[in-house]
Amino acid sequence: MEFDIYETLMLACFVLLLGHFVVQKVNFFQKFNIPEPVVGGFIIAMFSWLIFSVSGKEFTISESLQQGMMFIFFSSIGLNADFRTLLKGGKGLIIFLVVAAVFIICQNFLGVGLAHLLELDPRFGLIAGSITLTGGHGTAGGWADTFMASSNPLIGARDIGMACATFGLILGGTIGGPLAYKLLRQNKYEELSPEEIQNNDETHEISVPQASSGKKVNYKSIMLTITLLSVCLVTGQYLAEWNAQYKFTLPTFVWCLFIGVIIRNTLPHLFKVKMHDESIEILGNAGLSIFLACALMSLKMWTITELALPILLILLIQVMMMLAFAYFVTYRVMGKDYDAIVLSAGHCGFGLGATATAVANIQAVTNRFGPSYKAFLIIPMVGAFFIDILNALILNVFITFI
């Protein structure tokens, strides 16, 4: 059974509503910040697996809608990448970016090395590396499409990628807190009073001023943002086609991201164009949600059973490396103080999962041991867009040599 673009959009929206309903009802999904599209998509994927097992029938969705939503998401990351914010983080942000980049390299060396030992295609090592763990579901889908469209298609790339990204999301939200508590006890930091802890748990204040552009989302801001996203998509596609003639190539979604970065850091200065961060974030999140719903609900679970154990082994070793790296490298390089402990917990969050997981990790620590202004400044900025740019550049180097 094949769904056209409109039917796919309708089904994706139903999946999002289903995911929202389940997340609201199940505390586990809320605790580990599992995205609603992932929950709803996996439910539909399991249902389709059951149908396939019983009747042998499967359904396919519109690839154009899924791909378009992915490009919109990465374009929005670029449009939000204002390099002036880099200066706000100061020296600490630069150091943390270097630490994150080194970890991405380690993640990919480990993934590719284990893939060779387990006699898997080395591209599966990258999928069980920074593509899904540092990159998350969006990056997993982008690279999966690239791998499957190559002259040597990597069968099951998207299904494995989505499973790895979900595994990382859960583990990233699980190991950050215990690691931080070990370091806090080791350095004899004391918890806040029970009254302060209860107040923090109820209010979820992050104890850092929140920037606001003061601009309301309206028709003009939405139309301007749609226009800029369209420019990113069209230009990114043209550049990807031009780039295809060379040995070193970048996927289309990376070109879309880079065009977004160029637009964000030139138009406001050259032509005084006002960027609307709220509109960019809303449309980007909508694109990501629809893309994830499409990607997850179309998972063919029956195609990944043969790879389940080798990939799981790689992921478990990746988790152990993340713990060791955060403990021996992130904590020490960032200064071996309270802020460094909180940053280490946050690094576990987006090193295996996502920015939301990283923020949840540092929130859990600061609620009980006091605020960390440095962590709440650095983690969201690095996780929001800098890490995706770094990851894309590093991955392309690995792709060239494997």
Long-range contacts (C-beta under 8 A, 24 or more apart in sequence): 1-57, 1-58, 1-59, 1-60, 2-59, 2-60, 2-61, 3-59, 3-60, 3-61, 3-62, 4-62, 5-62, 5-64, 5-65, 7-62, 8-61, 8-62, 8-65, 8-66, 8-294, 9-62, 9-65, 9-290, 11-61, 11-293, 11-297, 12-65, 12-290, 12-293, 12-294, 12-297, 13-290, 13-293, 15-40, 15-41, 15-43, 15-44, 15-293, 15-296, 15-297, 16-40, 16-289, 16-290, 16-293, 18-43, 18-44, 19-43, 19-293, 31-173, 32-169, 32-170, 32-173, 32-174, 32-357, 33-169, 33-173, 33-353, 33-354, 33-356, 33-357, 33-360, 34-166, 34-169, 34-170, 35-137, 35-169, 35-289, 35-292, 35-354, 35-356, 36-289, 37-137, 37-288, 37-289, 37-290, 37-292, 37-293, 37-296, 38-137, 38-162, 38-166, 38-169, 38-292, 38-296, 40-293, 40-296, 40-297, 41-162, 41-292, 41-293, 41-294, 41-295, 41-296, 41-297, 41-299, 42-166, 42-296, 42-299, 44-296, 44-297, 45-296, 45-297, 45-298, 45-299, 45-301, 46-301, 48-297, 48-299, 48-300, 48-301, 49-300, 49-301, 49-302, 52-300, 52-302, 53-302, 58-300, 59-298, 60-298, 61-294, 61-297, 61-298, 62-294, 65-290, 65-294, 66-141, 66-291, 66-294, 66-295, 66-298, 67-145, 68-233, 69-287, 69-288, 69-290, 69-291, 69-294, 70-138, 70-141, 70-142, 70-145, 70-253, 70-287, 70-291, 71-232, 71-233, 71-236, 71-237, 71-252, 71-253, 71-256, 71-287, 72-229, 72-233, 72-283, 72-284, 72-286, 72-287, 72-291, 73-138, 73-284, 73-285, 73-287, 73-288, 73-291, 74-138, 74-142, 74-253, 74-254, 74-256, 74-257, 74-260, 74-388, 75-228, 75-229, 75-232, 75-233, 75-236, 75-256, 75-257, 75-259, 75-260, 75-284, 76-229, 76-260, 76-280, 76-281, 76-283, 76-284, 76-285, 76-287, 77-257, 77-260, 77-284, 77-384, 77-385, 77-388, 78-232, 78-256, 78-257, 78-258, 78-259, 78-260, 78-261, 78-262, 78-263, 78-264, 78-385, 79-225, 79-228, 79-229, 79-232, 79-260, 79-261, 79-263, 79-264, 79-275, 79-280, 79-284, 80-260, 80-264, 80-277, 80-280, 80-281, 80-284, 80-384, 80-385, 81-260, 81-261, 81-264, 81-265, 81-385, 81-386, 81-389, 82-264, 82-265, 82-275, 83-261, 83-265, 85-381, 86-381, 86-386, 88-377, 88-381, 89-377, 89-378, 89-381, 92-334, 92-339, 92-374, 92-378, 93-377, 93-378, 93-381, 93-382, 95-333, 95-334, 96-334, 96-343, 96-378, 96-382, 97-382, 97-386, 97-390, 99-329, 99-330, 99-333, 99-334, 99-347, 100-134, 100-347, 100-351, 100-382, 100-386, 100-387, 100-390, 101-390, 101-394, 102-329, 103-134, 103-322, 103-325, 103-329, 103-330, 103-347, 103-351, 104-130, 104-134, 104-390, 104-391, 104-394, 105-394, 106-321, 106-325, 107-133, 107-134, 107-318, 107-321, 107-351, 108-394, 108-395, 108-398, 110-314, 110-317, 110-318, 110-321, 111-314, 111-318, 112-398, 112-402, 114-313, 114-314, 114-317, 115-314, 118-310, 118-313, 118-314, 120-307, 120-310, 120-311, 121-154, 122-402, 123-147, 123-154, 123-157, 123-402, 124-154, 124-157, 124-160, 124-307, 124-310, 124-311, 124-314, 125-314, 125-402, 126-395, 126-398, 126-399, 126-402, 127-157, 127-160, 127-161, 127-164, 128-160, 128-164, 128-311, 128-314, 128-315, 128-318, 129-318, 130-391, 130-394, 130-395, 131-161, 131-391, 131-395, 132-161, 132-164, 132-165, 132-168, 133-164, 133-165, 133-168, 133-172, 133-315, 133-318, 133-322, 133-351, 133-352, 133-353, 134-350, 134-351, 134-352, 134-387, 134-391, 135-165, 135-388, 135-391, 136-165, 136-168, 136-169, 136-353, 136-354, 137-161, 137-162, 137-165, 137-166, 137-288, 137-292, 137-295, 137-296, 138-288, 138-291, 138-292, 139-388, 139-391, 139-392, 140-164, 140-165, 141-291, 141-292, 141-295, 142-251, 142-253, 142-254, 143-251, 143-395, 145-251, 146-251, 155-303, 156-300, 156-303, 156-304, 156-307, 158-295, 158-298, 158-299, 159-299, 159-300, 159-301, 159-303, 159-304, 160-304, 160-307, 160-311, 162-295, 162-296, 162-299, 163-299, 163-304, 163-311, 164-311, 164-315, 167-312, 167-315, 168-315, 168-318, 168-352, 168-353, 169-352, 169-353, 169-354, 169-357, 170-353, 171-315, 171-319, 171-352, 171-353, 172-322, 172-348, 172-349, 172-350, 172-351, 172-352, 172-353, 172-354, 172-357, 172-358, 172-361, 173-349, 173-353, 173-357, 173-360, 173-361, 175-319, 175-322, 175-323, 175-348, 175-352, 176-344, 176-345, 176-346, 176-347, 176-348, 176-349, 176-357, 176-358, 176-361, 176-362, 176-364, 176-365, 177-345, 177-361, 177-364, 177-365, 179-323, 179-326, 179-327, 179-344, 179-345, 179-348, 180-341, 180-342, 180-344, 180-345, 180-361, 180-364, 180-365, 181-365, 182-327, 183-327, 183-331, 183-341, 183-344, 184-341, 184-365, 184-369, 187-338, 187-341, 189-338, 189-341, 189-369, 190-369, 191-368, 191-369, 192-368, 192-369, 192-370, 197-367, 197-368, 200-366, 200-367, 200-368, 201-367, 204-363, 204-367, 206-359, 206-363, 206-366, 206-371, 206-376, 207-366, 207-371, 207-372, 207-373, 207-376, 208-371, 208-373, 208-376, 208-377, 213-276, 213-277, 213-278, 215-274, 215-276, 215-277, 215-278, 216-278, 217-276, 217-278, 217-279, 217-282, 221-276, 221-278, 221-279, 222-279, 222-283, 224-273, 224-276, 224-279, 225-276, 225-279, 225-280, 225-283, 226-283, 228-260, 228-263, 228-280, 229-283, 231-259, 231-263, 232-256, 232-257, 232-259, 232-260, 232-263, 235-259, 247-400, 248-396, 248-400, 249-396, 250-392, 250-396, 254-392, 254-396, 257-388, 257-389, 257-392, 261-389, 318-352, 319-352, 322-347, 322-348, 322-351, 322-352, 323-348, 325-351, 326-351, 338-369, 338-370, 338-372, 339-372, 339-374, 339-375, 341-365, 342-366, 342-372, 342-374, 342-375, 343-372, 343-374, 343-375, 343-378, 343-379, 346-375, 346-378, 346-379, 346-383, 349-379, 349-383, 350-379, 350-382, 350-383, 350-387, 354-383, 355-379, 355-380, 355-383, 355-384, 358-383, 359-383
